[in-house]
Amino acid sequence: MKTQEDQVEDADALVKRGSVDTSVPDYSVVVPFYNEEAAAPLLLGEIASMLRELCGAVELLCIDDGSRDGTRGVLAAFAAAADSPVHVISFAENKGQAAALWAGLLEARGRVVITLDGDGQNDPADIPALVRQLDRADLVCGIRATRNDSALRRIMSRLANRVRGRILGDKMQDSGCAVKAMRREVVDALIPIRTLYSFIPAMAVAGGFRLVEIPVRHRPRMGGKSNYGFLKFAVMPLVDMLGLLWFRTRCVPTAVRNSARGL
């Protein structure tokens, strides 16, 4: 495990590779964390390397979802450095991944909003490729080409994607992949449900936005443990899917709403 001195050195590197702009940043990177003390230092270092390729003003929003280990201290070390792009949002208690992600999306100011998980399974090096696809899409989603999950979870995920794609019309192969890049306008099409990650593509489709998918890497967890059980993986998505089916039929496309506001 990295010492406090190591974390400060990594924080200094992050400051040199990213920048904070008092105006609207070009990119907002949103990363929820929950008990990821082991994964957070290396992941933030990898994000620092990725930021050099984005070539623009950035903000890095790290949401501590009521962690009970040293995650908050790791994030604070990165945020404490002068001119750091890291901003930490801390929950007093665990609210769930969707709540943490939603808090970050609400705070994000960038013209492009990027999301990934805090467990280290997503590779930040894939993000520039997603951003480049925004020339032809409003939302770019990763497809985990080789998943480092159990066989049961992979089977359930494939089944869920087929059912969800048929009913909600997003036609995504891997809608639950956390690595996504979207234009800021897409965030306006989202609503705060418990299974937010999985249904971002369906909400974007309902809002009238263009979607594409590209392959991304999926790595073993760097530490911690998965917090997904049958309730989170099957029951809650089913309930939310039925709600979104109604939402999709009744939703006024976001592009129409923005046009009415002169945006």
C-alpha positions in Angstrom: 0.0 0.0 0.0 1.3 3.5 -0.8 2.5 5.7 2.0 1.2 9.2 2.5 4.4 10.5 0.9 3.9 8.4 -2.2 0.3 9.7 -2.5 1.5 13.3 -2.3 4.1 12.6 -5.1 1.3 11.2 -7.2 -0.8 14.2 -6.4 2.0 16.5 -7.6 2.2 14.5 -10.9 -1.5 14.8 -11.3 -1.3 18.6 -10.9 1.4 18.8 -13.6 -0.6 16.8 -16.1 -4.0 18.4 -15.6 -5.2 21.9 -15.1 -8.0 23.8 -13.4 -9.8 26.6 -15.2 -12.1 29.0 -13.5 -14.1 29.1 -16.7 -16.0 26.1 -18.1 -13.6 23.2 -18.4 -13.3 21.2 -21.5 -13.6 17.9 -19.7 -15.1 16.6 -16.4 -14.0 13.2 -15.3 -16.5 11.7 -12.7 -15.3 8.7 -10.6 -17.3 7.2 -7.7 -15.3 5.4 -5.0 -16.4 3.0 -2.2 -13.8 1.3 -0.1 -11.2 1.5 -2.8 -8.2 2.5 -0.7 -6.0 0.0 -2.6 -7.2 0.9 -6.1 -7.5 4.7 -5.8 -3.8 5.8 -5.8 -2.9 3.8 -8.9 -6.1 4.7 -10.7 -5.6 8.4 -10.1 -2.1 8.1 -11.4 -3.4 6.5 -14.6 -6.0 9.2 -15.0 -3.1 11.7 -14.7 -1.4 10.1 -17.6 -4.6 10.0 -19.6 -5.2 13.7 -19.0 -2.1 14.7 -21.1 -3.8 13.2 -24.2 -7.0 15.2 -23.7 -5.2 18.5 -24.2 -7.6 20.8 -22.5 -8.8 22.2 -19.1 -10.0 19.4 -16.9 -11.7 18.8 -13.6 -11.6 15.4 -11.8 -14.6 14.8 -9.6 -14.0 12.0 -7.1 -17.0 11.0 -5.0 -16.4 9.1 -1.8 -19.5 7.1 -1.2 -19.2 6.8 2.6 -16.1 4.6 2.5 -15.1 2.9 5.7 -11.4 2.4 4.8 -8.8 5.0 3.9 -10.3 6.0 0.6 -11.2 9.4 1.7 -7.7 10.1 2.9 -6.2 9.0 -0.4 -8.6 11.3 -2.3 -7.9 14.2 0.1 -4.1 13.8 -0.5 -4.6 14.3 -4.3 -7.0 17.2 -3.8 -4.8 19.0 -1.3 -2.0 19.8 -3.8 -1.9 23.4 -5.1 -3.9 23.8 -8.3 -5.0 20.2 -8.3 -7.8 19.3 -10.7 -9.2 16.9 -8.1 -12.4 17.9 -6.3 -13.7 15.5 -3.6 -17.4 15.0 -2.8 -17.8 13.0 0.4 -20.9 11.3 1.7 -21.2 10.8 5.4 -22.6 7.3 4.8 -22.9 4.9 1.9 -25.6 6.0 -0.5 -24.9 3.6 -3.4 -23.1 3.9 -6.7 -25.9 5.6 -8.5 -26.2 8.3 -5.9 -22.4 8.9 -6.0 -22.5 9.1 -9.8 -25.4 11.4 -9.9 -23.8 13.8 -7.4 -20.7 13.9 -9.7 -22.8 14.5 -12.8 -24.6 17.4 -11.1 -21.3 19.0 -10.2 -19.6 18.4 -13.6 -19.1 21.6 -15.6 -17.2 20.3 -18.6 -18.3 20.4 -22.1 -17.5 16.7 -22.3 -18.4 14.5 -19.3 -16.5 11.2 -18.8 -17.4 8.5 -16.3 -15.5 5.4 -15.0 -15.5 3.2 -11.9 -13.2 3.6 -9.0 -12.3 0.0 -8.6 -9.6 0.0 -11.3 -11.3 -2.4 -13.6 -11.8 0.3 -16.2 -8.6 1.5 -18.0 -8.3 5.3 -18.2 -6.1 4.8 -21.3 -9.2 3.9 -23.3 -10.9 7.3 -22.7 -9.2 9.4 -25.4 -10.5 6.9 -28.0 -14.0 7.4 -26.7 -13.7 11.1 -26.8 -12.6 11.0 -30.4 -15.8 9.3 -31.3 -17.8 12.3 -30.1 -17.3 13.7 -33.6 -20.1 11.3 -34.7 -22.0 10.7 -31.5 -23.3 12.4 -28.4 -22.7 9.4 -26.1 -19.9 6.9 -26.5 -20.1 3.7 -24.4 -17.4 1.1 -23.8 -17.9 -2.5 -24.6 -15.9 -4.8 -22.2 -14.4 -7.0 -24.8 -12.9 -9.5 -22.3 -14.6 -9.3 -19.0 -12.9 -10.2 -15.7 -16.1 -11.3 -14.0 -17.6 -14.6 -13.0 -19.3 -16.7 -15.6 -22.7 -16.3 -13.9 -22.3 -12.5 -14.0 -21.3 -12.5 -17.6 -24.3 -14.7 -18.6 -26.7 -12.5 -16.6 -25.2 -9.4 -18.1 -25.7 -10.7 -21.7 -29.3 -11.6 -21.0 -30.0 -8.3 -19.4 -28.5 -6.4 -22.3 -30.6 -8.3 -24.8 -33.9 -7.8 -22.9 -33.1 -4.1 -22.1 -32.1 -3.4 -25.7 -35.3 -5.0 -27.1 -37.7 -3.3 -24.7 -36.0 0.2 -24.4 -34.5 0.4 -27.9 -31.0 1.4 -27.0 -29.5 -1.6 -28.8 -26.4 -1.5 -26.6 -24.2 -4.6 -26.3 -22.9 -3.6 -22.8 -24.9 -0.8 -21.3 -23.6 -1.5 -17.8 -20.0 -0.6 -18.8 -19.0 2.3 -16.6 -16.6 3.9 -19.2 -18.6 6.5 -21.0 -17.9 9.9 -22.7 -20.8 12.2 -23.4 -21.5 15.7 -24.5 -22.7 17.9 -21.6 -26.2 18.1 -23.1 -26.7 14.3 -22.5 -26.6 14.8 -18.8 -29.8 16.8 -19.0 -31.5 13.7 -20.4 -30.7 11.6 -17.3 -32.8 11.0 -14.2 -31.5 9.8 -10.8 -32.5 6.1 -10.6 -30.8 3.4 -8.6 -29.4 1.6 -11.7 -28.2 4.8 -13.4 -25.0 3.4 -15.0 -27.0 0.7 -16.9 -29.7 2.9 -18.2 -27.7 6.0 -19.3 -27.9 4.8 -23.0 -31.6 4.2 -22.8 -32.2 7.7 -21.4 -30.0 9.2 -24.1 -31.9 7.4 -26.8 -35.2 8.7 -25.3 -33.7 12.2 -25.3 -33.0 12.0 -29.1 -29.2 11.6 -28.8 -26.8 9.6 -31.0 -25.0 6.6 -29.5 -22.0 4.5 -30.5 -20.0 1.7 -28.7 -16.3 0.8 -29.0 -14.3 -2.0 -27.3 -12.5 -1.2 -24.1 -10.3 -3.1 -21.7 -11.7 -4.7 -18.5 -9.2 -5.6 -15.8 -9.2 -7.6 -12.6 -10.1 -5.5 -9.5 -7.2 -3.8 -7.9 -8.6 -4.3 -4.5 -11.8 -4.2 -2.4 -14.7 -6.4 -3.4 -17.8 -6.3 -5.6 -20.9 -5.0 -4.0 -23.4 -6.5 -6.5 -25.8 -9.2 -5.4 -28.9 -10.6 -6.9 -31.0 -7.6 -5.8 -28.8 -5.1 -7.4 -28.1 -7.1 -10.5 -31.5 -8.5 -11.4 -34.4 -7.1 -9.3 -33.7 -3.4 -9.2 -32.8 -3.2 -12.9 -36.1 -4.9 -13.8 -38.1 -2.4 -11.7 -36.2 0.5 -13.2 -36.6 -0.8 -16.7 -40.4 -0.9 -16.4 -40.3 2.7 -15.1 -38.1 3.8 -18.0 -40.3 2.1 -20.5 -43.1 4.5 -19.4 -40.6 7.4 -19.3 -39.4 6.6 -22.9 -42.9 6.8 -24.3 -43.7 10.0 -22.5 -40.4 11.9 -22.7 -40.0 15.0 -24.8 -36.6 14.7 -26.5 -33.9 16.8 -24.8 -32.9 18.4 -28.1 -36.4 19.8 -28.4 -36.4 21.1 -24.9 -33.0 22.7 -25.4 -34.2 24.3 -28.7 -37.2 25.8 -26.9 -34.8 27.3 -24.4 -32.6 28.7 -27.2 -29.6 26.4 -26.3 
